[in-house]
Amino acid sequence: MKPIRVLLADDHHLFREGLRHICEAVGGFDVVGEAATGTEAVTMSRDLNPDVALMDIQMPEMDGVRATAAITGERPDARVIVLTMYRHDTYVFEAIKAGASGYLLKDSSGDDVVAAVRCVAQGGAIIPPEMASMVLAEFRRLAEGGRDGSSDERLTAAEMEVLLRVAQGEDNYQIAAALNITTKTVANRLYTIFCKLHVKNRTQAALTALRKGWAGL
């Protein structure tokens, strides 16, 4: 199995060193680059094409939210996990809107970071439970009155089945096995779902399902 290619983006050398040590200690990871600014992170993502970028929010030249938006704007399939000390919901919401696939606090354990990188690399999404309610509340506030059932948001039964499993945290392999379809079919349905819901990734799609009450959560 190929190692997961990881890009580290943080303006503190010591913190990057710690992340590198975590990745190298467990095996199965290849740290392909380290960026000290948001601008460097965007350039390295373009040149190195990492599987996952671990992105600090507060960085010189370009903050992590803007850098994430630039990276996912160029590569919609890019996986970014935002790491920050801040618990304020604005940062969570802005990171997700920018296309982040995951969000972790910097006081997370090494095991949590490793699990998050593996999950996101496989197409999953990471939002800590203590932050989920804040994110959902913000989406509800912005989308209040938006349950209009417009035609471009109507999903087929097959698409809805995939979306509900995404909202429950299943990856493409788990969904394929549960529904007895191929992973390529799952990926195709997800692409259609993203287009219909006007979202960039699984995290945003799952939040839409939760906000609209489709997931029954």
N, C-alpha and C positions, 0 to 999 in steps of 0.2 A: 504494500500500500504506500502511495506517495505521501511524503510528509506535508503537513499543512504549512503553506508559505505565509509568514506573518510579517507585517510592517508595524514597527513601533513608532508612535508619534507623540512626543512629550518633550517639553523644553528643559526638564530636569534630567541630567545625565544619570544621576543615581537611581531615579525611578525607572528609567529605561533599562539600566543594568539589572535591576531587580526583576523586571518583566522578562528580560532575556534569560536570566538564570532560571526562572520558573519554567519557561518554555523548553530550555535545553535539558533541564533536570528530568522531565517526565518522558522525553523522547516523542517522536512523531511530529515534531515541529521544526521548521527551518526559518529562522529569523533572517529575512532577506534584506532588511534595511532598517535604519533608524533615522528619524527626522526630528529636528529640534524646533521647527517652525511649521505653521500650517501650510505655507507656500511650499516648503520642502516636501511635506507629506503628499500634497497634490502631485508634484513632479515625480516623486518616487513611486507613487501608486500608478502613474501613467507609464513609467519606464519599467517597473519591476512586476507589475500585474500580480500583487499578492492575493492570496485567497481571503485573508482577513486583515484588516487594519485596526490596531488598538489606538484610539484617538483621544488625546486629552482635549478638554474644552478650552482651557485658557492657555493660549500660545501666542508668541510674537508674530507679527506680520499679518496673520490670518487666523482667527479663532477656529476651534474644532468644528463648530456648527457650520461655518462657511466652507471650511475645507471638506467636510463631509458632503455638503451640497455640490461642491465642485467635482468631487470624485464620483459620486453617484450620477451626476449630470452627464459625465463623460462615459461612465460604465454603469448602466442601470443594474447590472448584476453584481456590482461590487458589494462586499460585506464589510461593514464598519461597526465596531463596538466602541461606544463612547465611554471613557473613563474620567471621572471627576469627583471632587470632594463635595460638590454641591447637591443638596437634596431638593432645591427649589423646583417646583413643577415646570416653570418656564423653560429651564434648560432641558428637561426631559422632553417636553413637547416640541421644542425647536429642533432638537436632535432627531427626533422621529420624523418631523416634517422634512428635515434635510435628507432623509433617506437612511438613517442609521438602522441597523438590524438588531442592535442590542445596546443596553445601557447598564453600566455597573458603577458602583461607588468605589473609590480608590481604597477604601478600607475593607474591600472584599478579600476573602482568603485566596491563596494561590490556587487551591483546588477549584474555587468558583470561577476564577479567570480561565483556567484550563478547560473546564466544562463548558463555559460560555463560548470560547473560541471553537471548540469542537462542534458544538450545537449550531452555531452560525455558519461554519464552514459547510455543514451538511444541509443548509437551507433553512435552519430553524431561526427563532427569534428569542431574545432575552430581555425581559423586563422584570426586575425584582418585584415580588408581591407587594412590598411596602410602597412601591411607586405606582403600581397599576391603577389604583383608585384615583390618584391625582391626574394621571394621563387621561383616563376615561372621563373624569369630570370636566377636563378642559375640552375634550372632543365634544362632549354633550353640550357644553356652553356655546361653542362655536357653531354647532350643527343644530341648535334648537329650532324646531319647526322644520327640519330638513327631511322628515320621514315622508317624502312625497311619492315614493315608489315610482320615480320617473323611469322611463323605459330603458335608459342606458344603464341603470343599476339593477335591472331584473336579471337574476341568475337562473340558469336551468337547474333542475333537481340535481343533476350530476355535479355541476359546479358548486352548488350549495353544500353538497356532501363533502367535497374537498375542503371548502372554506371552513366548515364547522370543525373539521379535524385539524386544520391549521390553527384555529383559535384555541384548540385544546393542547397545542404544543407538539403535535406529531410532525415528523419530518417526511420527506417524499417517499422514503423507503417504507416507513410504517403505513402511510396512506395507501401506497400501491398494494401492500400485502393485505390490508384490511378490506380494500375494495376490489381486490383481484384484478388489478389493471397494471400496466407497466409504469415505471417511473417517468418515461417520456410522456405518457398520457397525462400523468399528474402535472408535469411541468407545463404542458400545453394548456391544460385547464387553468392552471395558476396564471399563466400569461393572459388568458382571456378575462379572468377574474380581475386582475390588476387593471386592465384596460377599461372594463365596465365600471369599476369603482373609482377610477382615476387615482390610483395609489401606485407607489413605487416598489413596495416590497411586502413580504409576509407580515411584518410587524404592523404596518398600516392597514393591511387587509384584515388581520385578526382584530385590531381595534375597531374597525368599521363594523365587523360582525357583532362585537360585544356592544358597541354603542347603539346599534339598531335593535338589539335584543334577539338577533338571529341565533346566537350561541346558547341562549337559555341560561346565561350566567348573570 
